[in-house]
Amino acid sequence: MAMAVPFISPDDAGDAATGASGHRTRVAIAGATGYAGQELVRLLARHPAVTLTAAMSSGASSAPRPLPALARIWDQAVVPLDIDALVASAEIVFLALPEVASAEVGTALVERGLRVIDLSGAFRIRSAADRSRWYPATATLPAGTVYGLPERHADAIRGARLISCPGCYPTAALLPLEPLAEAGLIVGPVVVDAKSGVSGAGKTPNERTHFSENHGSVAAYNIFSHRHNAEIEQELGTSVTFVPHLVPLDRGILETIYVTLKPGTTEAQVAGALQDAYASAPFVRLTGGALPEIKHVAHTNFCDIGWKVDEAGNRAVLISVLDNLLKGAAGQAVQNLNIVLGLDERTGLF
């Protein structure tokens, strides 16, 4: 759990990171043209403690291109992917690439001495057998790889060589579930009913994400075969029934999570476990019985968690919401950057 620290204003954060030498940490992005990649450009170009030195596409053969939506925030062109140029221009590289590309590029960058913050799933799974099923391009995990859920693993993140940012669905599931599991309050099945906006499927269009197919509809998909299921089970240490749905929103995730509680568990115990876990976590907001909604977190790095407990029936329902492109991707990556740099986790995210 992240420790409480005094809030550092943007100006003070810049001073703290640059120090007397005036050094600002040089960062670069590979995969800057996707939804999460563009969010990274927007955040890092204005971050007070870093200098964004390069924004690259996902391929070495693509033509340079501007990002019109980020004009006057980042006015340089997005250039083709070039590992040598990343090594020459940056100390920390953010990867918003497809998993196969991240597996290759991330490993190469770590081997050449850079720190990597990866948004793909390439390095999330620790079991070689499970990784061969879900991410076969990742033969091994580079030394110093850490699962980068900031609220749970801040100490390990500080010294990591490669930070593997959690998926958006697992982030929304693990933040409410892990404290209850650690407190020994969950004894039965866990069911995660998850609904995501269309941007969670990535920028490459397909029939499922076509406007005419998605608008006015809700569809379940990849039941028992979604790779994020393995990630949730790995971190939680138990079997989870995970059912994702696509809903006609551009961004946002809402998960309705059903758990069976240890007999005699009270609502106060559920609330206490969550409050103890997140008392000093700046981006987790506990709403109790006032159940949160996607609109409450859209365009922010917050995860809001509410709950209802049926003490007589030994069961609870938790509602978890976040913005899949920020807390579920780019914002969480910058939160991890702040931990690495010893900054307040909120720096550059408000």
N, C-alpha and C positions, 0 to 999 in steps of 0.2 A: 504494500500500500504506500502511495506517495505520502511523504511527510509534509506537514504544513510549513510553508515558508512565506515571508512577507511578499506581497505583490510587488513586482518590479515593473515600473512604467516602461513604455517603449523606449524612451530616451535613456533611462537608467539601464535597461537591458542591453542596449547597444554599447553603452560605456563599459558595463561589466564584461561583455564578451570581447570587446576590442582591446581593453586594457591600455596601458601607457604606450604601447608600441603602435596603437592604432590598427592592429590586425583585426580583420573581420574574417570569419571562417568562410572559405570558398566552397560553394555547393553547386552541383549541377544536376540536371534531370534528364534521364533517358526515358522516352515515352511520353513526351510533353503534349501530344496532340489529342490524347484520349480525354475522357471526362475527368478522371482523377488527375491525370497529368496536367491539365489546364488549371485545375484547382491548386495544384502544387505551385505552378508558375505564379499564380495570383498571390498566394501566401508568402512564398519565398522572396519574390521581388520586392515585397514591402516589409520583410522581416528585419528588425533593427539590428540584429547581431550577425547577419550573414551577407555575403555578396553572391548573387546568382550569376555564375560565370557562363553557363551554357544551358540551353534547352534543346534537346535532340529528339528526333522522331524515333520510331521503333525499328527502322531499317536503315541499312547503310546505303541503299540505292535511291532513297526518296529525295525529291528536290527540296531545297530550302523553301520555307513558306512562313508567312506572318500568322499571328493569332489576332484577328480583328477584334474579338471580344475583350482582349487584354491591352488594347492600344492605350498608351500613356501609363500603363502599369508595367508592361514589358514590351518594348518597341523593337527588340532585336528579332531576327528570323529564327525559326526552329530549323536546325540544320540536321543533316543525316547522322545517324548513329556512328560514333567513332570512338572505340575504346581508348586508343592512344590519346586522343584529344581530351577525354574525360580524365585520364591519369594526369595529364599535363595541367589541367585547368582547375581541378577540384580536390578538396580534402575529403569531402563526404558526397556521395552520389546517391540520389533517389532514383529507384527503378519503378516505373509504372508501365512495365512491359508485359506482354504475354508470358505465361509460365515457362515455355521452352526457351525463349530468349533470355529471361531473367536467370534461368539455371546456368546458362553459359556466361552471360555478361557479369552477373553477380560474383560467381566463383572467380572469374578472371580478375576482377577489380580487387577483391580481397587478397588474392595472391600477390597483387602488385602494390599492396600496402594501403589501399583506401578503405575507408569505412563505408558501408552500404546500408541503406534503409530501403527495403524492398516491399512493395505493395502487392506483389503477386502471391500466389500460393506456393511457389516453387520450393520454399525452404521451411514451410510451416510444420510439416509432418516429420516427427522424429523416427518413427519405426520404418526401417528400410523396406519391409514387406508392404506396409500400407503406402509408402511413398511410391513404390514400384507400380502400384495400382492406380493411384490418383495423379501422381506427378512423375512419370517414368523418366523424364529428361534429367531429373536430379538424382544422379547416382549416389552422391554422398553430400553431407552437409559440411560446409567449410568450418574450420575450427573457429570458435567464438560466435557461433550462431545462437541467437536468443529469440524466443517467441515474444514479440513486442507489445503485449497488452500493458500499457503504462501503469494502470491502477493496481496491477497484480505483480509486476516484475521490474519495478523501477531500479532496484539495486543491480540486477543483472544487466539491464539495458545500459547503464552508465559505462560499463567496460566492454560492451559487445563490439565485435568486428562487423557482424552482419545482423541487422535487426529485421526480423521477418514480421511485418505488421499483420495482425489478425485479419481475417475476412470480415466483411460487414455483418453478415448473419451471425457468425460466432461471437463477435464483439457484443452484439445485442443480447445474445443468449448467456454468455459466460459472466457478464457483469452482475446480473441478478442471481444466477445459479451458484456460482462458486462460493460466496459467503455462506449460503445455506448448507451446501454440501460440507464445507469445512467445519461448520458448527454441528454436524451430525443430525440435521433436522430432516433430511430427505432420505426416505427408506424405500420408496417404491418407484414405479416407472416415471420417466420424465418425457413429456411431450411438448415439442416446440412447434407451434403453428405460426409460420413467418410469412409476412407479406412485404414485398419490395417494389419500389418504383422501377420504371423501365431502365433508367440509367445504370442500375445494378447489373444489367446484362451486358454492359460495355457498349462501345460506340459503333462497332461493326454491325450493320443491320442484318436482321434475319426475319423469317416469316412471323415468328412469335412476337417480335418487337415492332413489326409494321403497325403504323397508326390504325389502319382499318381493322387489324386483327385484335389489337389491344384495347382500343377505346371502347368503353361501355361494357367491359368484360373483366372477369377475374378467373385466373387459371392456375391450378396446381401443376407442378412439374417435378421431374426427377425424384419421385418418391422412392426411398431406399437406395438411391443411386446418386445423391448429391455429395460432391467431395467435401463440402463444409460439414457434413455429418461426422466424418472421420475427425475433423479438427475439433469439433465440440466434444466428442467422446474422449479424445486424447486428453484434453485439458480438464474435463470434468471427472474422468476416470470411471465412467459408467455408461451403460447403453442409453441412447437417446433416440426417440422417434422424432425425426425432423421432417416437416413438410413445408417446403417453400411455395409461395404463390406469387404470381406477377399481377400487379394491379395498375390501373391506368393513371399513374402519377409519374412526374419526371424524376423525383428523388424522394428518399425517405424509406424507413423500415419500421414496421410495427410487428412485434412478436407477442403472441399470447402463449404463455408458458404454464403448463399444468404439472403440478408435483403432488405426490403423496407424502405426507409428513409423518414423522415419528409420532406414535400415539401420545397424546397429552401436550403436544406442541401448541403454544398460544400465539396469538397475533403479536403480542409484545415480544416474544422470542424471535419471530421472523423479522420484525422491525428492528430489533436490537442487533441482530446479526448484520443486517445491511447498514445500519447506522455506524456500527463499529468499523466496518470495512471501509466506509467511504466518508468518514467524518472530515477528512482533510483532502479529499479528492476533488480538485476544482471543476472537473467536467462531468461528474455524476451528480444528478439532482434526484433526490428521493421525494416522491410525491404522496406516498402512503395510499390512502383510499381515494384520493383525487387522481383518477387514472389519466395518464398522459396521452397526448395525441401527436401525430407526425408534425402538425403545424407548429407545435411548441418547440420543436428542435430543428426545423428546416433552416438551412444556411448557417448552422452553428456547429460547434464541436461538442455539444452536450449529449449525454445519454440520460434520458429521464426514465425512472423506474417507479411504478406503482404496484399495488398488490391488494388482494382480498384474501382473507383466511377464513375457512370453515372449520372452526375448532372441533365441532362435534363430528364432522366427517373426516378429520385428519387430512385435509387437502388445502391447497392454496393455488391461486391463479396470480401470476405476475405479468404485468404489461411493461414491455421495454420498447422504447422508441429512440431512433437516432437518424441522422442524415447519413446515408450510405456513402456519399462522396466526401464528407468531412470526417466525422467521428469514425465512420466505417472505412476511411481510406486516407485522403490527403491531410486532413486535420490531425488525425491520430499519428501520422508519420511525422508531422511537424512537432507534435507533442513529444514524440520520442527524441527528435532532434534537440529539443530544449533540455530534456533530461541528460543527454550526452554532453551538452555544453554547460551543464550546471546552472541553467537558467530557471526562472519560474516557468512552470509548465504552460502558463497562459500566454507567454510572450509571443506576439505575432498572431495570436488567435482571437483577439478581441478587436 
